[in-house]
Amino acid sequence: MALWIQILPGSSEPIYVQVAEQISKAIARGELASGDKLPAVRKLAAELVINPNTVARAYSRLEQAGLVTTKTGSGTFVADPKLRRTDAADINMLTERMDTLITRGLNLGLEAQDLISLFEKRLAKFGNKSKKQEDRKKRNE
């Protein structure tokens, strides 16, 4: 799993945020499905050559976001999307960010249809989620 996590040491983003964001994106894309076990904190830290506390902090951030659950003695697992909380504050933050992007796009002279097309293209990168999960289920049967 650690092969797809890229740490950029010179980045202004803390390493734990980089790890959490990349795992979050893998979950969103369906590369990590509900019930998948994440590597142990020490193992992932050793593979990435970072402090285990950094990985623990990333996992904690993911757990606070409801993306993973930690079972003492068993490990950290991708949470079932049906059991994830939907926080009104998160939805409001997402709406505000979308408003900012729309405003920026319109200020660049883009038309509404251009923005919709851009959004659809970006969303398509995540659109194969269900297909990837179905493929994984078939392989495991």
Secondary structure, DSSP 8 states (H G I E B T S, - for coil): -GGG----TT-SS-HHHHHHHHHHHHHHHTSS-TT-B---HHHHHHHHTS-HHHHHHHHHHHHHTTSEEEETTTEEEE--GGGS---HHHHHHHHHHHHHHHHHHHHTT--HHHHHHHHHHHHHTTTTHHHHHHHHHHHH-
